[in-house]
Amino acid sequence: MVSAGSSQRILGLAFVLMVMSGHSSVLAQNQRLAKTTIADHDVVILGYGRSNQNCESVDPPGLYLDKPPDHGTICFRVNDIKINEAIVGNLKHCVGRNIRGVTVVYLPRWKYIGLDDARYTVVFPQARHSVYVDLTVLPDRPGSPSVAPADINTPAAESSQSPGPIPACTALVS
């Protein structure tokens, strides 16, 4: 598990957007993916960042949870990310470079094993990117039961995460 304060280099999918003055259109993109983790471990879903024409980091995009996971939490960490794609603007020269950005992370509930899903939106000034993620949480060691008992999967004392701005992972730990 990566600590919330680390500056781990993430080599995932990073979206970069240049702020373009004078353009009022908003691009909408959707993406569906699947991620797998093991019980009691988090998994990085994707990384996002914004860059100027000099390939320097600018404020990261907004992150909003549309459909919270039923058996875990979605949060973000500030990390170095590698630019793999530019969705708006003429920033192809920045692809392959590292910038400061954010990674979206799924943290399964303690001892949860099974399926989960979530949907969130990344909001750039000229684009909205919706991500639907199917999540699989596997046992942490061979021979573990394939499904945890219902009383562990859905503890009565735990409440589900609410839709809205995605919190920093450190806010969940403190």
Residue pairs with C-beta under 8 A, 6 or more apart in sequence:
1 41
1 42
2 8
2 42
2 77
4 77
4 168
4 169
4 170
4 173
5 170
6 77
6 79
7 78
7 79
7 80
8 79
8 80
9 79
9 80
9 81
9 82
9 98
10 44
10 47
10 79
10 80
10 81
10 82
10 101
10 103
11 82
12 44
12 46
12 47
12 81
12 82
12 84
12 103
13 46
13 47
13 84
13 85
14 46
14 47
14 48
14 49
14 81
14 82
14 83
14 84
14 85
14 99
14 101
15 48
15 49
15 61
15 85
15 86
15 87
15 122
15 124
15 129
16 49
16 50
16 51
16 83
16 85
16 86
16 87
16 89
16 91
16 94
16 99
17 50
17 51
17 61
17 86
17 87
17 88
17 89
17 91
17 124
17 125
17 126
17 127
18 50
18 51
18 52
18 53
18 86
18 88
18 89
18 90
18 91
19 50
19 52
19 58
19 125
19 126
20 88
20 89
20 125
20 126
23 126
25 126
26 126
26 127
26 128
27 87
27 88
27 126
27 127
27 128
28 127
28 128
28 129
28 130
29 87
29 127
29 128
29 129
29 130
30 129
30 130
30 131
30 132
31 129
31 130
31 131
31 132
32 131
32 132
32 133
32 134
33 45
33 46
33 131
33 132
33 133
33 134
34 133
34 134
34 135
34 136
35 43
35 45
35 106
35 133
35 134
35 135
35 136
36 43
36 135
36 136
36 137
36 138
37 43
37 106
37 108
37 135
37 136
37 137
37 138
38 137
38 138
38 139
38 140
39 108
39 111
39 112
39 113
39 137
39 138
39 139
39 140
39 144
39 148
40 108
40 110
40 111
40 140
41 108
41 140
42 105
42 106
42 107
42 108
42 169
43 105
43 106
43 135
44 103
44 104
44 105
45 74
45 103
45 104
45 105
45 106
45 131
45 133
46 103
46 104
46 131
47 79
47 81
47 82
47 101
47 102
47 103
47 104
48 60
48 61
48 63
48 81
48 101
48 102
48 103
48 104
48 122
48 129
49 57
49 60
49 61
49 81
49 83
49 99
49 100
49 101
49 102
50 57
50 58
50 59
50 60
50 61
50 101
50 124
51 57
51 58
51 83
51 91
51 94
51 97
51 99
52 58
53 90
53 91
55 83
55 91
55 93
55 94
55 97
55 99
56 99
57 99
57 100
57 101
60 78
60 100
60 101
60 102
61 102
61 122
61 123
61 124
62 122
62 123
62 165
63 76
63 102
63 104
63 120
63 121
63 122
63 123
63 165
63 166
64 120
64 121
64 123
64 163
64 164
64 165
64 166
65 74
65 118
65 119
65 120
65 161
65 162
65 163
65 164
65 165
65 166
66 119
66 120
66 121
66 130
66 163
67 117
67 118
67 119
67 120
67 163
68 74
68 118
68 160
68 161
68 162
68 163
69 106
69 116
69 117
69 118
69 135
69 161
70 116
70 117
70 160
71 108
71 109
71 112
71 114
71 116
71 137
71 153
71 154
72 106
72 107
72 108
72 109
72 112
72 116
72 135
72 137
73 106
73 107
73 109
73 161
73 172
74 104
74 105
74 106
74 107
74 118
74 120
74 161
74 166
75 104
75 105
75 107
75 166
75 167
75 168
75 169
75 171
75 172
76 102
76 103
76 104
76 105
76 166
76 167
76 168
76 169
77 102
77 103
77 105
77 168
77 169
77 170
78 100
78 101
78 102
78 168
79 100
79 101
79 102
79 103
80 98
80 99
80 100
80 101
81 98
81 99
81 100
81 101
81 102
81 103
82 96
82 97
82 98
83 91
83 94
83 95
83 96
83 97
83 98
83 99
84 95
84 96
85 95
86 92
86 94
86 95
87 124
87 127
87 129
88 124
88 126
88 127
104 120
104 131
104 166
105 169
106 116
106 118
106 133
106 135
107 169
107 172
108 116
108 135
108 137
109 153
109 155
109 158
111 148
111 152
112 137
112 148
112 152
112 153
113 137
113 138
113 139
113 144
113 145
113 146
113 147
113 148
113 153
114 136
114 137
114 147
114 148
114 153
115 134
115 135
115 136
115 137
116 135
116 136
116 137
117 132
117 133
117 134
117 135
118 132
118 133
118 135
119 130
119 131
119 132
119 133
120 130
120 131
120 133
120 166
121 128
121 129
121 130
121 131
122 128
122 129
122 130
122 131
139 145
139 146
147 153
